[in-house]
Amino acid sequence: MSRLGELWEYTVHSALKLAPIGGASAAGSFLARTNVRYFRKEVAEGARRNIAIHHPHLTPPEIEAIVWRFLDNVGRIMGEFSVLHRLAGEGRLAFSGFEPIVAIQGQEPLLAIALHTSNWEAMGAGLQHLGIRTATFYDPPASRSQRRIAIETRQRLGFRLLSPNHQGLRDAIAILKSNGNVIIFGDEARRGHTMAPLFGRPPHDHGNLAIAARLARKLKCRLVVSHVERLPHCHFMLHITEPFHLPDGPNRTLLDDVSFLNGKIEPIILRNLDNWYFLDDRIDPID
Protein backbone atom coordinates (compact mmCIF):
# COMPACT_ATOMS: atom_id res chain seq x y z
CA MET A 1 0.00 0.00 0.00
CA SER A 2 1.25 3.49 -0.82
CA ARG A 3 2.07 6.05 1.87
CA LEU A 4 -0.95 8.07 0.73
CA GLY A 5 -3.21 5.04 1.08
CA GLU A 6 -1.88 4.33 4.56
CA LEU A 7 -2.41 7.96 5.58
CA TRP A 8 -5.99 7.75 4.30
CA GLU A 9 -6.63 4.56 6.31
CA TYR A 10 -5.37 6.07 9.53
CA THR A 11 -7.28 9.31 8.95
CA VAL A 12 -10.55 7.41 8.44
CA HIS A 13 -9.87 5.33 11.56
CA SER A 14 -9.24 8.48 13.61
CA ALA A 15 -12.38 10.18 12.27
CA LEU A 16 -14.56 7.15 13.04
CA LYS A 17 -13.46 7.26 16.69
CA LEU A 18 -15.71 10.32 17.02
CA ALA A 19 -18.67 8.84 15.14
CA PRO A 20 -21.69 7.16 16.76
CA ILE A 21 -21.05 3.44 17.09
CA GLY A 22 -23.91 2.59 14.74
CA GLY A 23 -22.65 5.08 12.17
CA ALA A 24 -19.08 3.75 12.27
CA SER A 25 -20.38 0.19 11.90
CA ALA A 26 -22.66 1.10 8.97
CA ALA A 27 -19.87 2.98 7.22
CA GLY A 28 -17.61 -0.07 7.40
CA SER A 29 -20.39 -2.28 6.05
CA PHE A 30 -21.05 0.01 3.09
CA LEU A 31 -17.36 0.30 2.17
CA ALA A 32 -16.73 -3.47 2.36
CA ARG A 33 -19.82 -4.46 0.36
CA THR A 34 -19.07 -1.86 -2.29
CA ASN A 35 -15.44 -2.94 -2.54
CA VAL A 36 -16.39 -6.61 -2.99
CA ARG A 37 -19.20 -5.86 -5.43
CA TYR A 38 -16.93 -3.91 -7.80
CA PHE A 39 -13.30 -4.80 -7.04
CA ARG A 40 -13.04 -8.02 -4.96
CA LYS A 41 -15.64 -10.33 -6.48
CA GLU A 42 -13.50 -13.36 -5.65
CA VAL A 43 -14.34 -12.89 -1.95
CA ALA A 44 -18.07 -13.36 -2.61
CA GLU A 45 -17.34 -16.28 -4.96
CA GLY A 46 -15.27 -18.02 -2.29
CA ALA A 47 -18.03 -17.57 0.27
CA ARG A 48 -20.65 -18.98 -2.15
CA ARG A 49 -18.46 -22.00 -2.84
CA ASN A 50 -17.99 -22.81 0.83
CA ILE A 51 -21.59 -22.24 1.87
CA ALA A 52 -22.63 -24.76 -0.80
CA ILE A 53 -20.11 -27.24 0.63
CA HIS A 54 -21.36 -26.83 4.20
CA HIS A 55 -25.07 -26.60 3.31
CA PRO A 56 -25.68 -28.37 -0.03
CA HIS A 57 -29.45 -28.26 0.53
CA LEU A 58 -29.64 -24.45 0.34
CA THR A 59 -31.08 -22.72 -2.72
CA PRO A 60 -29.04 -20.07 -4.60
CA PRO A 61 -31.09 -17.19 -3.07
CA GLU A 62 -30.52 -18.62 0.42
CA ILE A 63 -26.78 -18.89 -0.25
CA GLU A 64 -26.71 -15.34 -1.60
CA ALA A 65 -28.37 -14.01 1.55
CA ILE A 66 -25.66 -15.64 3.70
CA VAL A 67 -22.92 -14.23 1.46
CA TRP A 68 -24.11 -10.66 1.94
CA ARG A 69 -24.60 -11.09 5.68
CA PHE A 70 -21.00 -12.30 5.77
CA LEU A 71 -19.78 -9.25 3.83
CA ASP A 72 -21.86 -6.95 6.00
CA ASN A 73 -20.20 -8.40 9.10
CA VAL A 74 -16.67 -8.12 7.65
CA GLY A 75 -17.25 -4.45 6.91
CA ARG A 76 -18.81 -3.74 10.29
CA ILE A 77 -15.76 -5.22 12.03
CA MET A 78 -13.59 -2.67 10.23
CA GLY A 79 -15.82 0.25 11.14
CA GLU A 80 -16.28 -0.88 14.74
CA PHE A 81 -12.54 -1.23 15.29
CA SER A 82 -12.40 2.52 15.87
CA VAL A 83 -15.06 2.46 18.61
CA LEU A 84 -14.29 -0.74 20.52
CA HIS A 85 -13.24 1.22 23.61
CA ARG A 86 -16.78 2.65 23.88
CA LEU A 87 -18.79 -0.58 23.61
CA ALA A 88 -18.88 -1.42 27.33
CA GLY A 89 -19.53 2.15 28.44
CA GLU A 90 -22.53 2.42 26.13
CA GLY A 91 -24.02 -0.85 27.39
CA ARG A 92 -23.54 -2.80 24.15
CA LEU A 93 -21.98 -5.92 25.70
CA ALA A 94 -23.69 -8.89 27.35
CA PHE A 95 -21.89 -11.84 28.94
CA SER A 96 -22.57 -15.58 28.94
CA GLY A 97 -20.53 -18.14 30.88
CA PHE A 98 -18.00 -15.83 32.51
CA GLU A 99 -18.66 -16.66 36.17
CA PRO A 100 -16.37 -19.73 36.32
CA ILE A 101 -13.37 -17.98 34.77
CA VAL A 102 -13.80 -14.96 37.02
CA ALA A 103 -13.75 -17.33 39.99
CA ILE A 104 -10.44 -19.00 39.03
CA GLN A 105 -8.49 -15.87 38.10
CA GLY A 106 -4.93 -16.15 39.43
CA GLN A 107 -5.45 -19.64 40.81
CA GLU A 108 -4.48 -21.69 37.76
CA PRO A 109 -3.40 -21.15 34.14
CA LEU A 110 -6.22 -20.39 31.73
CA LEU A 111 -5.85 -20.82 27.97
CA ALA A 112 -8.72 -19.40 25.92
CA ILE A 113 -9.27 -20.64 22.37
CA ALA A 114 -10.92 -17.70 20.62
CA LEU A 115 -12.84 -17.74 17.33
CA HIS A 116 -13.19 -15.15 14.56
CA THR A 117 -16.98 -14.82 14.75
CA SER A 118 -18.98 -11.59 14.65
CA ASN A 119 -16.68 -8.82 15.89
CA TRP A 120 -14.29 -10.96 17.91
CA GLU A 121 -12.45 -7.79 19.03
CA ALA A 122 -15.44 -6.99 21.26
CA MET A 123 -14.20 -9.77 23.55
CA GLY A 124 -11.24 -7.57 24.46
CA ALA A 125 -13.57 -4.74 25.44
CA GLY A 126 -15.56 -7.17 27.58
CA LEU A 127 -12.51 -8.60 29.34
CA GLN A 128 -11.26 -5.09 30.10
CA HIS A 129 -14.69 -4.19 31.49
CA LEU A 130 -14.54 -7.21 33.82
CA GLY A 131 -10.97 -6.42 34.87
CA ILE A 132 -9.53 -9.61 33.37
CA ARG A 133 -6.03 -9.03 32.05
CA THR A 134 -4.81 -11.33 29.31
CA ALA A 135 -2.20 -11.79 26.62
CA THR A 136 -2.89 -12.73 23.03
CA PHE A 137 -0.83 -13.80 20.05
CA TYR A 138 -0.69 -11.12 17.40
CA ASP A 139 0.34 -11.44 13.76
CA PRO A 140 0.98 -7.86 12.57
CA PRO A 141 -0.54 -6.74 9.23
CA ALA A 142 1.86 -5.84 6.44
CA SER A 143 0.43 -2.32 6.13
CA ARG A 144 2.06 0.13 8.55
CA SER A 145 -1.21 1.99 9.11
CA GLN A 146 -3.13 -1.22 9.84
CA ARG A 147 -0.33 -2.38 12.13
CA ARG A 148 -0.40 0.91 14.04
CA ILE A 149 -4.20 0.84 14.34
CA ALA A 150 -4.24 -2.77 15.55
CA ILE A 151 -1.49 -2.29 18.13
CA GLU A 152 -2.94 0.95 19.50
CA THR A 153 -6.45 -0.49 19.75
CA ARG A 154 -5.50 -3.77 21.42
CA GLN A 155 -3.14 -2.12 23.88
CA ARG A 156 -5.89 0.36 24.73
CA LEU A 157 -8.07 -2.62 25.60
CA GLY A 158 -5.38 -3.89 27.97
CA PHE A 159 -4.00 -6.79 25.94
CA ARG A 160 -0.39 -7.85 26.20
CA LEU A 161 0.61 -8.67 22.63
CA LEU A 162 2.64 -11.83 22.02
CA SER A 163 4.67 -12.22 18.84
CA PRO A 164 3.82 -15.28 16.68
CA ASN A 165 7.25 -16.88 17.09
CA HIS A 166 9.38 -18.76 19.62
CA GLN A 167 9.76 -15.67 21.80
CA GLY A 168 5.99 -15.27 21.91
CA LEU A 169 5.64 -18.91 22.96
CA ARG A 170 8.23 -18.44 25.71
CA ASP A 171 6.33 -15.39 26.94
CA ALA A 172 3.05 -17.30 26.87
CA ILE A 173 4.57 -20.15 28.88
CA ALA A 174 5.85 -17.68 31.49
CA ILE A 175 2.41 -16.07 31.80
CA LEU A 176 0.65 -19.42 32.15
CA LYS A 177 3.21 -20.64 34.68
CA SER A 178 2.27 -17.63 36.83
CA ASN A 179 -1.44 -18.61 36.58
CA GLY A 180 -2.19 -15.92 34.03
CA ASN A 181 -4.46 -15.86 30.98
CA VAL A 182 -3.50 -16.37 27.33
CA ILE A 183 -5.71 -16.23 24.24
CA ILE A 184 -4.92 -18.14 21.06
CA PHE A 185 -7.22 -18.25 18.03
CA GLY A 186 -8.28 -21.77 17.16
CA ASP A 187 -9.73 -21.03 13.72
CA GLU A 188 -7.25 -19.77 11.16
CA ALA A 189 -6.43 -19.45 7.49
CA ARG A 190 -3.03 -19.08 5.85
CA ARG A 191 -2.55 -17.61 2.39
CA GLY A 192 -6.22 -18.11 1.56
CA HIS A 193 -6.44 -21.71 2.79
CA THR A 194 -8.39 -22.75 5.90
CA MET A 195 -6.26 -24.50 8.54
CA ALA A 196 -8.99 -24.92 11.15
CA PRO A 197 -11.69 -26.03 11.70
CA LEU A 198 -10.91 -29.30 9.97
CA PHE A 199 -14.28 -29.71 8.22
CA GLY A 200 -13.80 -33.45 7.75
CA ARG A 201 -10.08 -33.34 6.98
CA PRO A 202 -7.57 -35.34 9.05
CA PRO A 203 -6.07 -33.60 12.09
CA HIS A 204 -2.64 -32.01 11.62
CA ASP A 205 0.06 -30.49 13.79
CA HIS A 206 0.72 -27.35 11.69
CA GLY A 207 -1.68 -24.88 13.27
CA ASN A 208 -2.88 -23.11 16.39
CA LEU A 209 -4.93 -26.02 17.67
CA ALA A 210 -1.73 -28.04 17.96
CA ILE A 211 0.01 -25.15 19.74
CA ALA A 212 -2.92 -24.85 22.14
CA ALA A 213 -2.84 -28.60 22.82
CA ARG A 214 0.91 -28.56 23.50
CA LEU A 215 0.60 -25.62 25.90
CA ALA A 216 -2.37 -27.17 27.69
CA ARG A 217 -0.58 -30.51 28.14
CA LYS A 218 2.74 -28.96 29.19
CA LEU A 219 1.26 -26.59 31.76
CA LYS A 220 -1.94 -28.45 32.76
CA CYS A 221 -4.05 -25.48 31.71
CA ARG A 222 -7.76 -25.13 32.05
CA LEU A 223 -9.21 -24.35 28.63
CA VAL A 224 -12.24 -22.44 27.43
CA VAL A 225 -13.57 -21.64 23.97
CA SER A 226 -14.74 -18.06 23.43
CA HIS A 227 -16.73 -16.47 20.65
CA VAL A 228 -18.76 -13.34 20.03
CA GLU A 229 -22.34 -13.22 18.74
CA ARG A 230 -23.60 -10.14 16.90
CA LEU A 231 -26.94 -8.86 18.16
CA PRO A 232 -29.10 -6.16 16.53
CA HIS A 233 -28.03 -2.53 16.57
CA CYS A 234 -24.32 -3.11 17.26
CA HIS A 235 -24.80 -5.05 20.47
CA PHE A 236 -22.78 -8.18 21.22
CA MET A 237 -23.12 -11.31 23.34
CA LEU A 238 -19.75 -12.60 24.58
CA HIS A 239 -19.76 -16.38 25.08
CA ILE A 240 -17.30 -18.50 27.03
CA THR A 241 -17.68 -22.25 27.52
CA GLU A 242 -17.37 -24.06 30.81
CA PRO A 243 -13.64 -24.54 31.61
CA PHE A 244 -12.29 -27.99 30.72
CA HIS A 245 -9.09 -30.00 30.57
CA LEU A 246 -7.81 -32.15 27.74
CA PRO A 247 -8.90 -35.79 28.22
CA ASP A 248 -6.55 -38.16 29.98
CA GLY A 249 -5.39 -41.46 28.52
CA PRO A 250 -2.13 -43.38 28.25
CA ASN A 251 -2.15 -43.62 24.46
CA ARG A 252 -3.38 -40.14 23.54
CA THR A 253 -1.39 -38.31 20.88
CA LEU A 254 -1.12 -34.69 19.84
CA LEU A 255 -3.42 -35.38 16.90
CA ASP A 256 -6.01 -36.85 19.29
CA ASP A 257 -5.91 -33.57 21.21
CA VAL A 258 -6.23 -31.56 17.99
CA SER A 259 -9.32 -33.59 17.03
CA PHE A 260 -10.78 -33.05 20.48
CA LEU A 261 -10.28 -29.27 20.28
CA ASN A 262 -11.62 -29.20 16.74
CA GLY A 263 -14.76 -30.86 18.08
CA LYS A 264 -15.15 -27.93 20.45
CA ILE A 265 -14.78 -25.17 17.82
CA GLU A 266 -16.23 -26.58 14.59
CA PRO A 267 -19.89 -26.70 15.73
CA ILE A 268 -19.67 -23.05 16.83
CA ILE A 269 -18.26 -22.01 13.45
CA LEU A 270 -20.94 -23.92 11.55
CA ARG A 271 -23.65 -22.20 13.60
CA ASN A 272 -22.12 -18.82 12.78
CA LEU A 273 -21.04 -19.16 9.13
CA ASP A 274 -22.60 -15.86 8.09
CA ASN A 275 -20.51 -14.09 10.74
CA TRP A 276 -17.28 -16.09 10.31
CA TYR A 277 -14.33 -14.09 9.03
CA PHE A 278 -12.69 -16.96 7.09
CA LEU A 279 -15.81 -18.08 5.22
CA ASP A 280 -14.31 -17.31 1.79
CA ASP A 281 -11.01 -19.19 2.26
CA ARG A 282 -10.48 -22.50 0.47
CA ILE A 283 -11.01 -25.80 2.30
CA ASP A 284 -8.20 -27.83 0.76
CA PRO A 285 -6.32 -30.92 1.98
CA ILE A 286 -3.54 -29.96 4.41
CA ASP A 287 -0.11 -31.42 3.78
ChimeraX attribute file (.defattr): number of C-alpha atoms within 10 A of each C-alpha:
attribute: neighborCount
match mode: 1-to-1
recipient: residues
	/A:1	9
	/A:2	9
	/A:3	11
	/A:4	8
	/A:5	12
	/A:6	15
	/A:7	13
	/A:8	13
	/A:9	15
	/A:10	16
	/A:11	12
	/A:12	13
	/A:13	21
	/A:14	14
	/A:15	11
	/A:16	21
	/A:17	18
	/A:18	12
	/A:19	15
	/A:20	13
	/A:21	24
	/A:22	15
	/A:23	16
	/A:24	25
	/A:25	25
	/A:26	22
	/A:27	18
	/A:28	22
	/A:29	23
	/A:30	15
	/A:31	17
	/A:32	21
	/A:33	22
	/A:34	14
	/A:35	14
	/A:36	15
	/A:37	14
	/A:38	8
	/A:39	10
	/A:40	13
	/A:41	12
	/A:42	12
	/A:43	16
	/A:44	19
	/A:45	14
	/A:46	18
	/A:47	25
	/A:48	20
	/A:49	17
	/A:50	19
	/A:51	22
	/A:52	14
	/A:53	13
	/A:54	12
	/A:55	11
	/A:56	10
	/A:57	11
	/A:58	13
	/A:59	10
	/A:60	10
	/A:61	9
	/A:62	11
	/A:63	20
	/A:64	17
	/A:65	12
	/A:66	17
	/A:67	26
	/A:68	16
	/A:69	17
	/A:70	25
	/A:71	29
	/A:72	21
	/A:73	26
	/A:74	23
	/A:75	24
	/A:76	25
	/A:77	24
	/A:78	20
	/A:79	28
	/A:80	29
	/A:81	23
	/A:82	23
	/A:83	22
	/A:84	24
	/A:85	21
	/A:86	15
	/A:87	19
	/A:88	19
	/A:89	11
	/A:90	10
	/A:91	10
	/A:92	17
	/A:93	21
	/A:94	15
	/A:95	16
	/A:96	12
	/A:97	15
	/A:98	17
	/A:99	11
	/A:100	12
	/A:101	19
	/A:102	12
	/A:103	9
	/A:104	14
	/A:105	15
	/A:106	14
	/A:107	10
	/A:108	17
	/A:109	23
	/A:110	28
	/A:111	29
	/A:112	24
	/A:113	24
	/A:114	22
	/A:115	23
	/A:116	20
	/A:117	24
	/A:118	25
	/A:119	27
	/A:120	22
	/A:121	19
	/A:122	29
	/A:123	23
	/A:124	24
	/A:125	23
	/A:126	23
	/A:127	19
	/A:128	18
	/A:129	17
	/A:130	13
	/A:131	11
	/A:132	16
	/A:133	17
	/A:134	20
	/A:135	20
	/A:136	23
	/A:137	19
	/A:138	19
	/A:139	13
	/A:140	14
	/A:141	13
	/A:142	9
	/A:143	15
	/A:144	16
	/A:145	20
	/A:146	16
	/A:147	14
	/A:148	13
	/A:149	18
	/A:150	18
	/A:151	18
	/A:152	11
	/A:153	19
	/A:154	20
	/A:155	12
	/A:156	15
	/A:157	21
	/A:158	18
	/A:159	22
	/A:160	17
	/A:161	20
	/A:162	21
	/A:163	17
	/A:164	13
	/A:165	11
	/A:166	10
	/A:167	11
	/A:168	16
	/A:169	16
	/A:170	13
	/A:171	16
	/A:172	25
	/A:173	19
	/A:174	12
	/A:175	17
	/A:176	23
	/A:177	17
	/A:178	13
	/A:179	19
	/A:180	21
	/A:181	24
	/A:182	26
	/A:183	24
	/A:184	21
	/A:185	20
	/A:186	26
	/A:187	25
	/A:188	19
	/A:189	18
	/A:190	12
	/A:191	8
	/A:192	14
	/A:193	16
	/A:194	21
	/A:195	26
	/A:196	25
	/A:197	26
	/A:198	21
	/A:199	18
	/A:200	9
	/A:201	13
	/A:202	12
	/A:203	23
	/A:204	18
	/A:205	13
	/A:206	11
	/A:207	18
	/A:208	18
	/A:209	30
	/A:210	21
	/A:211	17
	/A:212	24
	/A:213	23
	/A:214	16
	/A:215	17
	/A:216	21
	/A:217	17
	/A:218	11
	/A:219	16
	/A:220	18
	/A:221	24
	/A:222	20
	/A:223	24
	/A:224	21
	/A:225	23
	/A:226	26
	/A:227	24
	/A:228	26
	/A:229	17
	/A:230	19
	/A:231	13
	/A:232	6
	/A:233	11
	/A:234	18
	/A:235	19
	/A:236	24
	/A:237	19
	/A:238	23
	/A:239	19
	/A:240	22
	/A:241	18
	/A:242	15
	/A:243	18
	/A:244	12
	/A:245	12
	/A:246	17
	/A:247	10
	/A:248	9
	/A:249	7
	/A:250	5
	/A:251	6
	/A:252	10
	/A:253	10
	/A:254	17
	/A:255	16
	/A:256	17
	/A:257	22
	/A:258	27
	/A:259	18
	/A:260	16
	/A:261	21
	/A:262	19
	/A:263	14
	/A:264	17
	/A:265	22
	/A:266	19
	/A:267	12
	/A:268	17
	/A:269	22
	/A:270	16
	/A:271	10
	/A:272	20
	/A:273	21
	/A:274	24
	/A:275	26
	/A:276	24
	/A:277	24
	/A:278	23
	/A:279	25
	/A:280	24
	/A:281	20
	/A:282	18
	/A:283	22
	/A:284	13
	/A:285	12
	/A:286	13
	/A:287	6
